[in-house]
């Protein structure tokens, strides 16, 4: 958000005490911009906003806040006002806020104050598992019977449009069963007394209410649609919108980035320091133990290192390149496992191994040339040809090994029902270092003993 705009809004709220004038100024801004400032306001300034904006305007503002923040701010309102704001919100957003409230009695008090249909929708949505489509769908859409004509369908549309989140497409049902959809454009250009069942589209894409939210989001992306109907035993119970899909994909990507680093739980700026330490420290302690193993392995090759000190110079090259190769293979494999494509199948595995083989061959040859020229120019070692050869051969083997580990480790964890994104990243880095050290110094020991 533009910092100048943010300061302008904040200054307006803090300085304007005439509530009527304050509202006339605030409604000129987008609710998103107001939400960015809202979390930074003092309680007395938030009270001014509660008093100046109407229920719908507050609902729009709350919909752009994080659910846990919205729940806290909802409790700053009296019960009746809070219920009125919830009733004006989109059903999925309101349900998310209710889930953040710890007091079940309080949730029920809000529900009791809501309109019957809204109450039923929120009760249904609040019961859904957070990882399923049902937890994120909205029930604000327009449903029309298949037997009505175009004129009647338009009448239904006009009547319900003001209270509905999505008016395009319209969902066509028979006995609550979804049988088709019709776009707003097709409805407008339809001629004469045609029945909806004769002009609706029946090649439907839908999801089950218990389906994983990420799978639903990917369907919206893959099919290039803006809404996705949600079915429960064939009955239409809600829809997922494209903005929900974008949020799901973004949250899923953020979660995977955290898991790659060994951060299993969501952690934000307000999380207690000691809680954060408890979540991260076990991984770091485990990796510390493995790091001592790497140091011990290097120390065991002290003899060959003293004999050929140039080997130490190229150690970081082997370790870093092996890490890069394995990270690429790991990212591709975990993405495939997460999104259900072919990354766990033989053809896809062979492709990754083949890519690793070609990369290791090319990089090994390049390392040979660079190492030999460096040793020749600096006159660092009399056995420059042998050292360069050992580096090249070690890189070839280490990079192939890294590609193999990058593919097989996440697949292994997936098979034993452990989230590969959590377990693979930190572990793979350390195993790569161990394998690379053993290969590099092991080959050097063998070759120099043979001389």
C-alpha positions as CSV (number, residue, x, y, z in Angstrom):
1,X,0.0,0.0,0.0
2,X,1.2,3.5,-0.7
3,X,2.7,5.0,2.5
4,X,1.4,8.5,1.8
5,X,-2.1,7.2,1.3
6,X,-1.8,5.1,4.5
7,X,-0.7,8.2,6.5
8,X,-3.5,10.2,5.0
9,X,-6.2,7.8,6.1
10,X,-4.7,7.4,9.5
11,X,-4.4,11.2,10.0
12,X,-8.0,11.6,8.9
13,X,-9.3,9.1,11.4
14,X,-7.3,10.5,14.3
15,X,-8.2,14.1,13.7
16,X,-11.8,14.0,12.5
17,X,-14.3,13.9,15.3
18,X,-17.5,14.6,13.3
19,X,-18.7,11.1,12.6
20,X,-20.9,12.1,9.7
21,X,-18.0,13.9,8.0
22,X,-15.6,11.0,8.9
23,X,-17.9,8.5,7.1
24,X,-18.2,10.7,4.0
25,X,-14.4,10.8,3.8
26,X,-13.8,7.1,4.6
27,X,-16.1,5.7,2.0
28,X,-14.0,7.3,-0.7
29,X,-11.3,4.8,0.0
30,X,-11.3,1.1,-0.9
31,X,-12.0,-1.2,2.0
32,X,-8.6,-2.9,1.4
33,X,-6.8,0.4,2.0
34,X,-8.8,1.0,5.2
35,X,-8.0,-2.5,6.4
36,X,-4.3,-1.9,6.1
37,X,-4.6,1.1,8.4
38,X,-7.2,-0.4,10.7
39,X,-4.9,-2.8,12.5
40,X,-2.5,0.1,13.4
41,X,-5.2,2.3,15.1
42,X,-5.6,2.9,18.8
43,X,-8.9,1.4,20.3
44,X,-10.5,4.8,20.6
45,X,-9.9,5.5,16.9
46,X,-11.4,2.1,15.9
47,X,-14.5,3.0,18.0
48,X,-14.9,6.1,15.8
49,X,-14.9,3.9,12.7
50,X,-17.5,1.5,14.3
51,X,-19.7,4.5,15.0
52,X,-19.4,6.1,11.6
53,X,-19.6,3.2,9.1
54,X,-22.8,1.3,8.5
55,X,-23.1,-2.5,8.8
56,X,-22.3,-3.2,5.1
57,X,-19.3,-0.9,5.1
58,X,-17.9,-2.6,8.3
59,X,-18.5,-6.0,6.7
60,X,-16.5,-5.0,3.6
61,X,-13.7,-3.7,5.9
62,X,-13.6,-6.9,8.0
63,X,-13.5,-9.1,4.9
64,X,-10.0,-7.6,4.1
65,X,-8.6,-8.4,7.5
66,X,-7.0,-11.6,8.7
67,X,-9.6,-13.9,10.2
68,X,-8.0,-13.9,13.7
69,X,-7.8,-10.1,13.6
70,X,-11.5,-9.8,12.5
71,X,-12.5,-12.1,15.4
72,X,-10.7,-9.8,17.9
73,X,-12.3,-6.7,16.5
74,X,-15.7,-8.3,16.3
75,X,-15.6,-8.7,20.1
76,X,-15.1,-4.9,20.4
77,X,-18.6,-4.5,19.0
78,X,-21.7,-5.2,21.1
79,X,-23.3,-8.5,20.3
80,X,-26.2,-7.2,18.2
81,X,-23.9,-4.9,16.1
82,X,-21.4,-7.8,15.6
83,X,-24.2,-10.1,14.4
84,X,-25.4,-7.4,12.0
85,X,-21.9,-7.1,10.5
86,X,-21.6,-10.9,10.1
87,X,-24.9,-11.0,8.4
88,X,-23.7,-8.5,5.8
89,X,-20.5,-10.4,5.1
90,X,-20.0,-13.1,2.5
91,X,-20.9,-16.4,4.1
92,X,-17.4,-18.0,3.8
93,X,-15.7,-14.9,5.3
94,X,-18.2,-14.8,8.2
95,X,-17.8,-18.5,8.9
96,X,-14.0,-18.1,9.0
97,X,-14.3,-15.4,11.7
98,X,-16.7,-17.5,13.8
99,X,-14.2,-20.4,13.7
100,X,-11.6,-18.1,15.3
101,X,-13.8,-17.4,18.3
102,X,-12.8,-19.7,21.2
103,X,-16.1,-19.4,23.1
104,X,-18.7,-21.8,21.7
105,X,-21.4,-20.1,23.7
106,X,-20.5,-16.7,22.1
107,X,-20.6,-18.2,18.6
108,X,-24.1,-19.6,19.3
109,X,-25.2,-16.1,20.6
110,X,-24.1,-14.6,17.3
111,X,-25.9,-17.3,15.3
112,X,-29.1,-16.9,17.3
113,X,-29.3,-13.2,16.2
114,X,-28.9,-14.0,12.5
115,X,-31.6,-14.4,9.9
116,X,-32.7,-18.1,9.6
117,X,-31.2,-18.8,6.2
118,X,-27.9,-17.0,7.0
119,X,-27.7,-18.8,10.3
120,X,-28.2,-22.2,8.6
121,X,-25.5,-21.4,6.1
122,X,-22.9,-20.3,8.7
123,X,-23.7,-23.3,10.9
124,X,-23.1,-25.6,7.9
125,X,-19.9,-23.8,6.9
126,X,-18.5,-23.7,10.4
127,X,-18.7,-27.5,10.8
128,X,-16.6,-28.1,7.7
129,X,-13.0,-29.4,8.0
130,X,-10.5,-26.5,7.4
131,X,-8.6,-28.5,4.7
132,X,-11.7,-29.3,2.7
133,X,-13.6,-27.3,0.1
134,X,-16.6,-26.9,2.4
135,X,-14.6,-24.6,4.7
136,X,-13.9,-22.1,2.0
137,X,-17.0,-22.2,-0.2
138,X,-19.6,-19.4,-0.2
139,X,-23.3,-20.0,-0.3
140,X,-24.0,-16.6,-2.0
141,X,-24.9,-17.5,-5.6
142,X,-28.0,-17.5,-7.7
143,X,-29.8,-20.8,-8.3
144,X,-32.6,-21.1,-10.8
145,X,-34.9,-24.0,-11.7
146,X,-34.4,-25.7,-15.1
147,X,-38.1,-25.5,-16.1
148,X,-38.4,-21.7,-16.0
149,X,-38.2,-19.5,-19.1
150,X,-35.7,-16.7,-19.8
151,X,-38.1,-14.0,-18.5
152,X,-38.6,-15.7,-15.2
153,X,-34.9,-16.4,-14.8
154,X,-34.2,-12.6,-15.4
155,X,-36.8,-11.8,-12.7
156,X,-35.0,-14.1,-10.2
157,X,-31.7,-12.6,-11.1
158,X,-32.8,-9.0,-10.6
159,X,-34.5,-9.9,-7.3
160,X,-31.5,-11.7,-5.8
161,X,-28.5,-9.8,-7.4
162,X,-28.2,-7.2,-4.7
163,X,-27.8,-9.8,-1.9
164,X,-25.5,-12.2,-3.9
165,X,-21.7,-12.4,-4.2
166,X,-21.7,-14.0,-7.6
167,X,-24.3,-13.4,-10.3
168,X,-22.4,-15.0,-13.2
169,X,-22.8,-17.8,-13.9
170,X,-26.3,-18.8,-12.7
171,X,-26.6,-22.4,-11.4
172,X,-29.5,-24.5,-12.8
173,X,-30.9,-27.1,-10.5
174,X,-33.6,-29.8,-10.4
175,X,-34.6,-31.0,-7.0
176,X,-31.5,-29.4,-5.5
177,X,-29.3,-31.4,-8.0
178,X,-27.0,-29.3,-10.2
179,X,-27.9,-30.0,-13.8
180,X,-26.3,-27.1,-15.7
181,X,-25.0,-23.5,-15.7
182,X,-25.9,-20.5,-17.8
183,X,-23.8,-17.4,-18.2
184,X,-25.2,-13.9,-17.7
185,X,-24.3,-13.1,-21.3
186,X,-26.2,-16.1,-22.6
187,X,-29.2,-15.2,-20.5
188,X,-29.3,-11.6,-21.7
189,X,-29.0,-12.5,-25.4
190,X,-31.5,-15.3,-25.3
191,X,-34.6,-14.7,-27.5
192,X,-38.2,-15.5,-26.9
193,X,-39.9,-17.8,-24.4
194,X,-37.0,-20.3,-24.3
195,X,-36.7,-22.6,-21.3
196,X,-33.5,-22.4,-19.3
197,X,-33.0,-26.2,-19.7
198,X,-32.7,-25.7,-23.5
199,X,-29.9,-23.1,-23.4
200,X,-27.9,-24.1,-20.3
201,X,-24.5,-25.7,-20.5
202,X,-24.2,-29.2,-19.1
203,X,-20.5,-29.9,-19.4
204,X,-19.9,-29.1,-15.8
205,X,-16.7,-29.0,-13.7
206,X,-17.4,-29.4,-10.0
207,X,-15.8,-30.6,-6.7
208,X,-17.1,-32.6,-3.8
209,X,-17.6,-30.7,-0.5
210,X,-15.0,-33.0,1.2
211,X,-12.3,-32.5,-1.5
212,X,-9.0,-30.9,-0.6
213,X,-8.9,-27.1,-1.0
214,X,-5.7,-27.2,-3.0
215,X,-7.2,-29.6,-5.6
216,X,-10.2,-27.3,-6.0
217,X,-8.0,-24.3,-6.5
218,X,-6.0,-26.1,-9.1
219,X,-9.2,-27.0,-11.0
220,X,-10.1,-23.3,-11.2
221,X,-6.7,-22.5,-12.5
222,X,-6.5,-25.4,-14.9
223,X,-10.0,-24.9,-16.4
224,X,-9.7,-21.1,-16.6
225,X,-13.0,-20.6,-14.7
226,X,-14.0,-18.0,-12.2
227,X,-16.2,-20.1,-10.0
228,X,-16.4,-23.8,-9.2
229,X,-19.6,-25.4,-7.9
230,X,-19.4,-27.5,-4.7
231,X,-21.6,-30.7,-4.5
232,X,-22.6,-32.8,-1.5
233,X,-24.0,-36.1,-2.8
234,X,-24.9,-34.4,-6.1
235,X,-26.7,-31.4,-4.4
236,X,-25.3,-27.9,-5.0
237,X,-24.3,-26.6,-1.6
238,X,-21.9,-23.7,-2.5
239,X,-19.2,-22.4,-4.8
240,X,-15.5,-21.6,-4.7
241,X,-14.5,-18.3,-6.3
242,X,-11.3,-17.4,-8.1
243,X,-10.2,-15.0,-5.3
244,X,-10.5,-17.9,-2.9
245,X,-8.5,-20.1,-5.2
246,X,-5.7,-17.5,-5.5
247,X,-5.5,-17.3,-1.7
248,X,-5.4,-21.0,-1.4
249,X,-2.5,-21.4,-3.9
250,X,-0.6,-18.5,-2.3
251,X,-1.0,-20.0,1.2
252,X,0.0,-23.5,0.0
253,X,3.1,-22.1,-1.6
254,X,4.0,-20.2,1.6
255,X,3.5,-23.3,3.7
256,X,5.8,-25.3,1.5
257,X,8.5,-22.6,1.6
258,X,8.4,-22.8,5.4
259,X,8.5,-26.6,5.4
260,X,11.6,-26.6,3.2
261,X,13.3,-24.7,5.9
262,X,12.1,-27.1,8.6
263,X,9.5,-24.6,9.9
264,X,6.5,-26.9,10.4
265,X,3.9,-24.4,11.8
266,X,2.7,-21.0,10.7
267,X,4.8,-18.4,12.4
268,X,4.0,-14.6,12.3
269,X,5.6,-11.5,13.7
270,X,3.5,-11.8,16.9
271,X,4.4,-15.4,17.8
272,X,6.1,-15.8,21.2
273,X,9.9,-16.1,20.8
274,X,10.1,-19.3,23.0
275,X,7.3,-20.9,21.0
276,X,9.2,-20.2,17.8
277,X,12.3,-21.7,19.3
278,X,10.5,-24.9,20.4
279,X,9.2,-25.3,16.8
280,X,12.6,-24.8,15.1
281,X,15.2,-26.0,17.6
282,X,14.6,-29.8,17.3
283,X,15.4,-29.6,13.5
284,X,18.5,-27.6,14.1
285,X,19.7,-29.9,16.9
286,X,19.3,-32.9,14.6
287,X,21.2,-31.2,11.8
288,X,23.9,-30.1,14.2
289,X,24.5,-33.7,15.1
290,X,24.8,-34.6,11.5
291,X,27.1,-31.6,10.9
292,X,29.5,-33.0,13.5
293,X,29.5,-36.2,11.5
294,X,30.6,-34.2,8.4
295,X,33.5,-32.7,10.4
296,X,34.5,-36.1,11.6
297,X,34.5,-37.5,8.1
298,X,36.7,-34.6,6.8
299,X,39.1,-35.1,9.7
300,X,39.4,-38.8,8.8
301,X,40.8,-37.8,5.5
302,X,43.5,-35.7,7.1
303,X,46.3,-37.7,5.5
304,X,45.3,-37.0,1.9
305,X,44.4,-33.4,2.7
306,X,48.0,-32.8,4.0
307,X,49.4,-34.6,1.0
308,X,47.3,-32.5,-1.5
309,X,46.2,-29.2,0.1
310,X,44.7,-28.0,-3.2
311,X,41.8,-30.4,-2.5
312,X,40.5,-28.2,0.3
313,X,40.2,-25.3,-2.1
314,X,37.7,-27.1,-4.3
315,X,35.7,-28.6,-1.5
316,X,33.1,-25.8,-1.4
317,X,32.6,-26.1,-5.1
318,X,31.6,-29.8,-4.8
319,X,29.3,-29.2,-1.8
320,X,27.5,-26.1,-3.3
321,X,26.9,-27.6,-6.7
322,X,25.6,-30.8,-5.2
323,X,23.2,-28.8,-3.0
324,X,22.0,-26.8,-6.0
325,X,21.2,-30.0,-8.1
326,X,19.4,-31.7,-5.2
327,X,17.4,-28.6,-4.4
328,X,16.1,-28.4,-8.0
329,X,15.2,-32.1,-8.0
330,X,13.6,-31.8,-4.6
331,X,11.4,-28.8,-5.6
332,X,10.2,-30.5,-8.8
333,X,9.4,-33.8,-7.0
334,X,7.6,-32.2,-4.0
335,X,5.6,-30.0,-6.4
336,X,4.6,-33.1,-8.3
337,X,3.7,-35.0,-5.1
338,X,1.7,-32.0,-3.7
339,X,-0.2,-31.2,-6.9
340,X,-0.8,-34.8,-8.0
341,X,1.1,-34.9,-11.3
342,X,3.5,-37.6,-12.5
343,X,6.6,-36.8,-10.4
344,X,6.3,-40.0,-8.5
345,X,6.0,-42.2,-11.6
346,X,8.8,-44.0,-13.4
347,X,8.7,-41.8,-16.5
348,X,9.1,-38.6,-14.4
349,X,11.7,-40.1,-12.2
350,X,13.8,-41.2,-15.2
351,X,13.5,-37.7,-16.6
352,X,14.9,-36.2,-13.4
353,X,17.8,-38.8,-13.3
354,X,18.5,-38.1,-17.0
355,X,18.7,-34.3,-16.3
356,X,21.0,-34.9,-13.4
357,X,23.2,-37.1,-15.5
358,X,23.6,-34.6,-18.3
359,X,24.1,-31.7,-15.8
360,X,26.8,-33.6,-13.9
361,X,28.6,-34.6,-17.0
362,X,28.7,-31.1,-18.4
363,X,29.6,-29.5,-15.0
364,X,32.2,-32.2,-14.3
365,X,34.0,-31.4,-17.6
366,X,33.8,-27.7,-17.0
367,X,35.2,-28.2,-13.4
368,X,38.1,-30.2,-14.9
369,X,39.1,-27.4,-17.3
370,X,38.7,-24.6,-14.7
371,X,40.5,-26.5,-12.0
372,X,43.4,-27.4,-14.3
373,X,43.8,-23.9,-15.6
374,X,43.7,-22.5,-12.1
375,X,46.3,-24.9,-10.8
376,X,48.5,-24.3,-13.8
377,X,48.3,-20.5,-13.6
378,X,48.9,-20.4,-9.8
379,X,51.4,-23.3,-9.9
380,X,49.6,-24.6,-6.8
381,X,50.2,-28.4,-7.2
382,X,52.5,-30.6,-9.2
383,X,49.7,-33.1,-9.6
384,X,47.4,-30.6,-11.2
385,X,46.1,-33.0,-13.9
386,X,45.2,-35.6,-11.3
387,X,43.6,-33.1,-8.9
388,X,41.5,-31.7,-11.7
389,X,40.5,-35.2,-12.8
390,X,39.5,-36.1,-9.2
391,X,37.5,-33.0,-9.0
392,X,35.7,-33.7,-12.3
393,X,35.0,-37.3,-11.5
394,X,33.9,-36.5,-7.9
395,X,31.5,-33.8,-9.2
396,X,30.0,-36.2,-11.7
397,X,29.3,-38.8,-9.0
398,X,28.3,-36.3,-6.3
399,X,25.8,-34.5,-8.6
400,X,24.3,-37.7,-9.7
401,X,24.0,-38.8,-6.1
402,X,22.4,-35.5,-5.2
403,X,19.8,-35.7,-8.0
404,X,19.0,-39.2,-6.8
405,X,18.5,-38.1,-3.2
406,X,16.5,-35.0,-4.3
407,X,14.0,-37.3,-6.0
408,X,13.9,-40.4,-3.8
409,X,13.9,-38.8,-0.3
410,X,10.6,-36.9,-0.7
411,X,9.0,-40.0,-2.4
412,X,10.2,-42.2,0.5
413,X,8.6,-39.8,3.1
414,X,5.4,-39.6,1.0
415,X,5.2,-43.4,0.9
416,X,5.5,-43.7,4.7
417,X,2.8,-40.9,5.2
418,X,5.2,-38.2,6.4
419,X,4.9,-34.8,4.7
420,X,7.9,-34.7,2.3
421,X,8.0,-30.9,2.3
422,X,8.6,-30.9,6.1
423,X,11.2,-33.7,6.3
424,X,13.1,-33.4,3.0
425,X,14.7,-30.0,2.9
426,X,16.9,-29.8,6.0
427,X,17.7,-33.5,5.9
428,X,18.6,-33.5,2.2
429,X,21.1,-30.6,2.6
430,X,23.1,-32.5,5.3
431,X,22.9,-35.9,3.5
432,X,24.3,-34.2,0.4
433,X,27.2,-32.8,2.3
434,X,28.0,-36.2,3.8
435,X,27.8,-38.0,0.4
436,X,29.8,-35.3,-1.4
437,X,32.6,-35.3,1.3
438,X,32.9,-39.1,1.2
439,X,32.9,-39.2,-2.6
440,X,35.4,-36.3,-3.0
441,X,38.0,-37.3,-0.4
442,X,37.4,-41.0,-0.8
443,X,38.3,-40.9,-4.5
444,X,41.3,-38.7,-3.7
445,X,42.5,-41.2,-1.1
446,X,42.1,-44.1,-3.6
447,X,43.9,-42.4,-6.5
448,X,46.8,-41.0,-4.4
449,X,47.4,-44.4,-2.8
450,X,47.7,-46.0,-6.2
451,X,50.4,-43.5,-7.2
